[in-house]
Amino acid sequence: MMPELGKYAGAVLSSYGVSLALMAALVLLSMARGARVRRQLDEAEARRRDHG
């Protein structure tokens, strides 16, 4: 159910939209960074195995 927001409906709904978009961006950026760091660690471990 949607509460009656009156004259503030546009501001409230756009704030929700911006907040959701920013949270989605943070999640995606965190996942991308995690994958990059995991790949770098795998490469470092492979180099260590090859030279150790």
N, CA, C and O atoms as a CHARMM CRD file, in Angstrom:
* protein
*
  208
    1    1 MET  N      0.83800  -1.18600   0.00000 PROA 1      0.00000
    2    1 MET  CA     0.00000   0.00000   0.00000 PROA 1      0.00000
    3    1 MET  C      0.88000   1.24500   0.00000 PROA 1      0.00000
    4    1 MET  O      1.89600   1.31100   0.69200 PROA 1      0.00000
    5    2 MET  N      0.47300   2.20700  -0.77600 PROA 2      0.00000
    6    2 MET  CA     1.20900   3.46100  -0.89700 PROA 2      0.00000
    7    2 MET  C      0.55300   4.51800  -0.01700 PROA 2      0.00000
    8    2 MET  O     -0.63600   4.79600  -0.17500 PROA 2      0.00000
    9    3 PRO  N      1.30400   5.11300   0.90700 PROA 3      0.00000
   10    3 PRO  CA     0.71900   6.17300   1.72400 PROA 3      0.00000
   11    3 PRO  C      0.47700   7.42800   0.88200 PROA 3      0.00000
   12    3 PRO  O      1.13400   7.63000  -0.14000 PROA 3      0.00000
   13    4 GLU  N     -0.43200   8.23800   1.29700 PROA 4      0.00000
   14    4 GLU  CA    -0.70900   9.49800   0.60900 PROA 4      0.00000
   15    4 GLU  C      0.41700  10.47800   0.91900 PROA 4      0.00000
   16    4 GLU  O      0.62500  10.85000   2.07400 PROA 4      0.00000
   17    5 LEU  N      1.13400  10.88900  -0.10700 PROA 5      0.00000
   18    5 LEU  CA     2.28900  11.76900   0.09000 PROA 5      0.00000
   19    5 LEU  C      1.98400  13.22500  -0.24700 PROA 5      0.00000
   20    5 LEU  O      2.77300  14.12100   0.05500 PROA 5      0.00000
   21    6 GLY  N      0.85700  13.44700  -0.86200 PROA 6      0.00000
   22    6 GLY  CA     0.45300  14.81900  -1.17500 PROA 6      0.00000
   23    6 GLY  C      1.43800  15.51500  -2.08700 PROA 6      0.00000
   24    6 GLY  O      1.92900  14.93200  -3.05400 PROA 6      0.00000
   25    7 LYS  N      1.72300  16.76300  -1.77400 PROA 7      0.00000
   26    7 LYS  CA     2.58500  17.56800  -2.64300 PROA 7      0.00000
   27    7 LYS  C      4.05000  17.13200  -2.58700 PROA 7      0.00000
   28    7 LYS  O      4.85900  17.59800  -3.38900 PROA 7      0.00000
   29    8 TYR  N      4.39900  16.25500  -1.66200 PROA 8      0.00000
   30    8 TYR  CA     5.77900  15.78600  -1.54300 PROA 8      0.00000
   31    8 TYR  C      6.04300  14.47300  -2.27600 PROA 8      0.00000
   32    8 TYR  O      7.14900  13.93700  -2.21200 PROA 8      0.00000
   33    9 ALA  N      5.05000  13.96500  -2.95700 PROA 9      0.00000
   34    9 ALA  CA     5.16800  12.66000  -3.61100 PROA 9      0.00000
   35    9 ALA  C      6.36300  12.61200  -4.56800 PROA 9      0.00000
   36    9 ALA  O      7.12900  11.64800  -4.54200 PROA 9      0.00000
   37   10 GLY  N      6.52700  13.60600  -5.38600 PROA 10     0.00000
   38   10 GLY  CA     7.62800  13.61500  -6.35000 PROA 10     0.00000
   39   10 GLY  C      8.98600  13.57900  -5.66800 PROA 10     0.00000
   40   10 GLY  O      9.86900  12.82200  -6.07000 PROA 10     0.00000
   41   11 ALA  N      9.14800  14.38400  -4.65200 PROA 11     0.00000
   42   11 ALA  CA    10.42700  14.44400  -3.94400 PROA 11     0.00000
   43   11 ALA  C     10.70900  13.13400  -3.21400 PROA 11     0.00000
   44   11 ALA  O     11.83100  12.62900  -3.25100 PROA 11     0.00000
   45   12 VAL  N      9.70300  12.59100  -2.55700 PROA 12     0.00000
   46   12 VAL  CA     9.89500  11.35000  -1.79500 PROA 12     0.00000
   47   12 VAL  C     10.19800  10.19600  -2.73400 PROA 12     0.00000
   48   12 VAL  O     11.14000   9.44000  -2.49500 PROA 12     0.00000
   49   13 LEU  N      9.42300  10.04700  -3.79000 PROA 13     0.00000
   50   13 LEU  CA     9.62700   8.93700  -4.71200 PROA 13     0.00000
   51   13 LEU  C     10.95500   9.05000  -5.45600 PROA 13     0.00000
   52   13 LEU  O     11.62700   8.04300  -5.67900 PROA 13     0.00000
   53   14 SER  N     11.33400  10.25600  -5.83800 PROA 14     0.00000
   54   14 SER  CA    12.62800  10.41700  -6.50800 PROA 14     0.00000
   55   14 SER  C     13.76900  10.14000  -5.53400 PROA 14     0.00000
   56   14 SER  O     14.80400   9.61100  -5.93900 PROA 14     0.00000
   57   15 SER  N     13.60300  10.48400  -4.27200 PROA 15     0.00000
   58   15 SER  CA    14.62400  10.17500  -3.26600 PROA 15     0.00000
   59   15 SER  C     14.77500   8.66600  -3.10500 PROA 15     0.00000
   60   15 SER  O     15.89100   8.15500  -3.01300 PROA 15     0.00000
   61   16 TYR  N     13.65100   7.95500  -3.07000 PROA 16     0.00000
   62   16 TYR  CA    13.70100   6.50100  -2.99900 PROA 16     0.00000
   63   16 TYR  C     14.42100   5.94200  -4.23100 PROA 16     0.00000
   64   16 TYR  O     15.26500   5.05400  -4.11400 PROA 16     0.00000
   65   17 GLY  N     14.08500   6.46300  -5.39200 PROA 17     0.00000
   66   17 GLY  CA    14.70600   5.98700  -6.62100 PROA 17     0.00000
   67   17 GLY  C     16.20800   6.21100  -6.63400 PROA 17     0.00000
   68   17 GLY  O     16.96900   5.31500  -6.99900 PROA 17     0.00000
   69   18 VAL  N     16.63600   7.39600  -6.23900 PROA 18     0.00000
   70   18 VAL  CA    18.06600   7.70100  -6.19900 PROA 18     0.00000
   71   18 VAL  C     18.76800   6.81200  -5.17800 PROA 18     0.00000
   72   18 VAL  O     19.85800   6.30400  -5.44000 PROA 18     0.00000
   73   19 SER  N     18.14900   6.62400  -4.02500 PROA 19     0.00000
   74   19 SER  CA    18.74000   5.78000  -2.98400 PROA 19     0.00000
   75   19 SER  C     18.90300   4.34100  -3.47000 PROA 19     0.00000
   76   19 SER  O     19.95300   3.73300  -3.26000 PROA 19     0.00000
   77   20 LEU  N     17.88400   3.79900  -4.10900 PROA 20     0.00000
   78   20 LEU  CA    17.96400   2.43300  -4.62900 PROA 20     0.00000
   79   20 LEU  C     19.03700   2.31200  -5.70900 PROA 20     0.00000
   80   20 LEU  O     19.77400   1.32800  -5.75000 PROA 20     0.00000
   81   21 ALA  N     19.12000   3.31100  -6.57700 PROA 21     0.00000
   82   21 ALA  CA    20.13000   3.28800  -7.63300 PROA 21     0.00000
   83   21 ALA  C     21.53800   3.34100  -7.04300 PROA 21     0.00000
   84   21 ALA  O     22.43000   2.63300  -7.51100 PROA 21     0.00000
   85   22 LEU  N     21.74500   4.17000  -6.02500 PROA 22     0.00000
   86   22 LEU  CA    23.05900   4.26100  -5.39500 PROA 22     0.00000
   87   22 LEU  C     23.42600   2.96400  -4.67900 PROA 22     0.00000
   88   22 LEU  O     24.57400   2.52500  -4.73600 PROA 22     0.00000
   89   23 MET  N     22.46500   2.36100  -4.01400 PROA 23     0.00000
   90   23 MET  CA    22.74400   1.08400  -3.34600 PROA 23     0.00000
   91   23 MET  C     23.08100   0.00500  -4.36000 PROA 23     0.00000
   92   23 MET  O     23.98900  -0.79400  -4.13100 PROA 23     0.00000
   93   24 ALA  N     22.36800  -0.03000  -5.47300 PROA 24     0.00000
   94   24 ALA  CA    22.66000  -1.00800  -6.52700 PROA 24     0.00000
   95   24 ALA  C     24.06200  -0.77400  -7.08800 PROA 24     0.00000
   96   24 ALA  O     24.80200  -1.72700  -7.33400 PROA 24     0.00000
   97   25 ALA  N     24.42500   0.49200  -7.28800 PROA 25     0.00000
   98   25 ALA  CA    25.75800   0.80700  -7.79300 PROA 25     0.00000
   99   25 ALA  C     26.83100   0.35100  -6.81200 PROA 25     0.00000
  100   25 ALA  O     27.85100  -0.20100  -7.22600 PROA 25     0.00000
  101   26 LEU  N     26.61400   0.57600  -5.51900 PROA 26     0.00000
  102   26 LEU  CA    27.58100   0.14600  -4.51300 PROA 26     0.00000
  103   26 LEU  C     27.74800  -1.37200  -4.50300 PROA 26     0.00000
  104   26 LEU  O     28.86200  -1.88100  -4.38000 PROA 26     0.00000
  105   27 VAL  N     26.65100  -2.07800  -4.63100 PROA 27     0.00000
  106   27 VAL  CA    26.72100  -3.54100  -4.66000 PROA 27     0.00000
  107   27 VAL  C     27.50400  -4.00500  -5.88600 PROA 27     0.00000
  108   27 VAL  O     28.37800  -4.86500  -5.77800 PROA 27     0.00000
  109   28 LEU  N     27.19400  -3.44200  -7.04000 PROA 28     0.00000
  110   28 LEU  CA    27.88300  -3.84600  -8.27100 PROA 28     0.00000
  111   28 LEU  C     29.36400  -3.51100  -8.22100 PROA 28     0.00000
  112   28 LEU  O     30.19900  -4.31600  -8.63300 PROA 28     0.00000
  113   29 LEU  N     29.69700  -2.32100  -7.71600 PROA 29     0.00000
  114   29 LEU  CA    31.10700  -1.93800  -7.60700 PROA 29     0.00000
  115   29 LEU  C     31.84500  -2.84000  -6.62000 PROA 29     0.00000
  116   29 LEU  O     32.99400  -3.21200  -6.85700 PROA 29     0.00000
  117   30 SER  N     31.19800  -3.18500  -5.53100 PROA 30     0.00000
  118   30 SER  CA    31.81600  -4.07800  -4.54500 PROA 30     0.00000
  119   30 SER  C     32.05700  -5.46000  -5.14500 PROA 30     0.00000
  120   30 SER  O     33.10900  -6.06000  -4.92500 PROA 30     0.00000
  121   31 MET  N     31.09400  -5.95800  -5.89500 PROA 31     0.00000
  122   31 MET  CA    31.25500  -7.26400  -6.53200 PROA 31     0.00000
  123   31 MET  C     32.38200  -7.23200  -7.56000 PROA 31     0.00000
  124   31 MET  O     33.17200  -8.17300  -7.64300 PROA 31     0.00000
  125   32 ALA  N     32.46300  -6.16400  -8.33900 PROA 32     0.00000
  126   32 ALA  CA    33.51300  -6.04000  -9.34800 PROA 32     0.00000
  127   32 ALA  C     34.88500  -5.96000  -8.68100 PROA 32     0.00000
  128   32 ALA  O     35.83700  -6.59000  -9.14200 PROA 32     0.00000
  129   33 ARG  N     34.98900  -5.19000  -7.59800 PROA 33     0.00000
  130   33 ARG  CA    36.26300  -5.08500  -6.90900 PROA 33     0.00000
  131   33 ARG  C     36.64900  -6.42700  -6.28600 PROA 33     0.00000
  132   33 ARG  O     37.81300  -6.82500  -6.33600 PROA 33     0.00000
  133   34 GLY  N     35.68300  -7.11700  -5.70600 PROA 34     0.00000
  134   34 GLY  CA    35.96200  -8.42500  -5.12800 PROA 34     0.00000
  135   34 GLY  C     36.49000  -9.40200  -6.16200 PROA 34     0.00000
  136   34 GLY  O     37.42300 -10.15900  -5.89400 PROA 34     0.00000
  137   35 ALA  N     35.89400  -9.38300  -7.34100 PROA 35     0.00000
  138   35 ALA  CA    36.34900 -10.27100  -8.41500 PROA 35     0.00000
  139   35 ALA  C     37.76300  -9.90000  -8.85600 PROA 35     0.00000
  140   35 ALA  O     38.59000 -10.77600  -9.10800 PROA 35     0.00000
  141   36 ARG  N     38.03700  -8.59700  -8.94800 PROA 36     0.00000
  142   36 ARG  CA    39.37200  -8.14300  -9.36000 PROA 36     0.00000
  143   36 ARG  C     40.42300  -8.55800  -8.32400 PROA 36     0.00000
  144   36 ARG  O     41.49000  -9.05600  -8.68300 PROA 36     0.00000
  145   37 VAL  N     40.12100  -8.35300  -7.05200 PROA 37     0.00000
  146   37 VAL  CA    41.06500  -8.72100  -5.99300 PROA 37     0.00000
  147   37 VAL  C     41.27000 -10.22800  -5.95700 PROA 37     0.00000
  148   37 VAL  O     42.39600 -10.69200  -5.77800 PROA 37     0.00000
  149   38 ARG  N     40.20100 -11.00000  -6.12500 PROA 38     0.00000
  150   38 ARG  CA    40.31700 -12.46100  -6.14800 PROA 38     0.00000
  151   38 ARG  C     41.21800 -12.91100  -7.29600 PROA 38     0.00000
  152   38 ARG  O     42.05200 -13.80100  -7.13100 PROA 38     0.00000
  153   39 ARG  N     41.04000 -12.28400  -8.46300 PROA 39     0.00000
  154   39 ARG  CA    41.86500 -12.62400  -9.62000 PROA 39     0.00000
  155   39 ARG  C     43.34100 -12.27800  -9.35400 PROA 39     0.00000
  156   39 ARG  O     44.23300 -13.05300  -9.69800 PROA 39     0.00000
  157   40 GLN  N     43.58900 -11.11300  -8.74200 PROA 40     0.00000
  158   40 GLN  CA    44.97200 -10.72100  -8.43000 PROA 40     0.00000
  159   40 GLN  C     45.60700 -11.68000  -7.42800 PROA 40     0.00000
  160   40 GLN  O     46.77900 -12.03200  -7.55600 PROA 40     0.00000
  161   41 LEU  N     44.83100 -12.10000  -6.43300 PROA 41     0.00000
  162   41 LEU  CA    45.35300 -13.05500  -5.45600 PROA 41     0.00000
  163   41 LEU  C     45.66300 -14.39600  -6.10700 PROA 41     0.00000
  164   41 LEU  O     46.68600 -15.01400  -5.81200 PROA 41     0.00000
  165   42 ASP  N     44.78300 -14.84200  -6.99000 PROA 42     0.00000
  166   42 ASP  CA    45.03600 -16.10000  -7.69700 PROA 42     0.00000
  167   42 ASP  C     46.31500 -16.01000  -8.52800 PROA 42     0.00000
  168   42 ASP  O     47.10400 -16.95400  -8.56200 PROA 42     0.00000
  169   43 GLU  N     46.52000 -14.87600  -9.19500 PROA 43     0.00000
  170   43 GLU  CA    47.72900 -14.69000  -9.99800 PROA 43     0.00000
  171   43 GLU  C     48.97000 -14.67200  -9.11400 PROA 43     0.00000
  172   43 GLU  O     49.99000 -15.26200  -9.47000 PROA 43     0.00000
  173   44 ALA  N     48.89500 -14.00500  -7.96800 PROA 44     0.00000
  174   44 ALA  CA    50.03500 -13.94700  -7.05600 PROA 44     0.00000
  175   44 ALA  C     50.35900 -15.33500  -6.51400 PROA 44     0.00000
  176   44 ALA  O     51.53000 -15.70400  -6.41300 PROA 44     0.00000
  177   45 GLU  N     49.33600 -16.10200  -6.16700 PROA 45     0.00000
  178   45 GLU  CA    49.56100 -17.46000  -5.67400 PROA 45     0.00000
  179   45 GLU  C     50.15600 -18.33900  -6.76200 PROA 45     0.00000
  180   45 GLU  O     51.01200 -19.17300  -6.47000 PROA 45     0.00000
  181   46 ALA  N     49.73100 -18.17700  -7.99400 PROA 46     0.00000
  182   46 ALA  CA    50.28500 -18.96900  -9.10100 PROA 46     0.00000
  183   46 ALA  C     51.75200 -18.63300  -9.30900 PROA 46     0.00000
  184   46 ALA  O     52.56700 -19.52800  -9.53300 PROA 46     0.00000
  185   47 ARG  N     52.09700 -17.34700  -9.23800 PROA 47     0.00000
  186   47 ARG  CA    53.51100 -16.94200  -9.37800 PROA 47     0.00000
  187   47 ARG  C     54.33800 -17.53600  -8.24500 PROA 47     0.00000
  188   47 ARG  O     55.46300 -17.98500  -8.46200 PROA 47     0.00000
  189   48 ARG  N     53.78500 -17.53900  -7.04400 PROA 48     0.00000
  190   48 ARG  CA    54.51100 -18.07200  -5.89000 PROA 48     0.00000
  191   48 ARG  C     54.76000 -19.58100  -6.05500 PROA 48     0.00000
  192   48 ARG  O     55.84100 -20.08300  -5.74500 PROA 48     0.00000
  193   49 ARG  N     53.73900 -20.28600  -6.54700 PROA 49     0.00000
  194   49 ARG  CA    53.89500 -21.73200  -6.78200 PROA 49     0.00000
  195   49 ARG  C     54.94800 -22.00400  -7.85600 PROA 49     0.00000
  196   49 ARG  O     55.73900 -22.94000  -7.73800 PROA 49     0.00000
  197   50 ASP  N     54.94900 -21.17300  -8.90900 PROA 50     0.00000
  198   50 ASP  CA    55.88200 -21.37400 -10.03100 PROA 50     0.00000
  199   50 ASP  C     57.32800 -21.08300  -9.61800 PROA 50     0.00000
  200   50 ASP  O     58.25800 -21.71000 -10.12500 PROA 50     0.00000
  201   51 HSD  N     57.51000 -20.14900  -8.71700 PROA 51     0.00000
  202   51 HSD  CA    58.87900 -19.71900  -8.34600 PROA 51     0.00000
  203   51 HSD  C     59.29700 -20.26300  -6.99000 PROA 51     0.00000
  204   51 HSD  O     60.41800 -20.00900  -6.54900 PROA 51     0.00000
  205   52 GLY  N     58.44200 -20.99000  -6.33100 PROA 52     0.00000
  206   52 GLY  CA    58.77400 -21.43200  -4.97800 PROA 52     0.00000
  207   52 GLY  C     59.02500 -22.84400  -4.92300 PROA 52     0.00000
  208   52 GLY  O     59.31900 -23.37800  -3.85400 PROA 52     0.00000
